[in-house]
């Protein structure tokens, strides 16, 4: 039905009109356009440095990890405070109990944060 309603007057090219039948979605039907996109799957970031592609500088890098105290660190401290008073500050010295922030060593962009809780 796309080209059946075409009117063409050879004497005047400005009157050339094509009527396109709209599809069921309200837009004119068109031939689908194929596009390809490279998608890189990334495993979840953990507590250790990970090899990852930086979205800003587009380089594959080994992330730098900076540890900071998070919710799990404070909850562990509170639990030790209740049961073993003298050891309650130990979680602040152990990296495995802290959150890990991954950054790109090239452009210093934050790539992600691994939170314990």
HELIX and SHEET records of a PDB file:
HELIX    1   1 UNK A   13  UNK A   15  5                                   3    
HELIX    2   2 UNK A   71  UNK A   83  1                                  13    
HELIX    3   3 UNK A   85  UNK A   87  5                                   3    
HELIX    4   4 UNK A   90  UNK A   93  5                                   4    
HELIX    5   5 UNK A   95  UNK A   97  5                                   3    
SHEET    1   A 2 UNK A  51  UNK A  53  0                                        
SHEET    2   A 2 UNK A  60  UNK A  62 -1                                        
SHEET    1   B 3 UNK A  64  UNK A  68  0                                        
SHEET    2   B 3 UNK A  99  UNK A 103 -1                                        
SHEET    3   B 3 UNK A 110  UNK A 114 -1                                        
END                                                                             
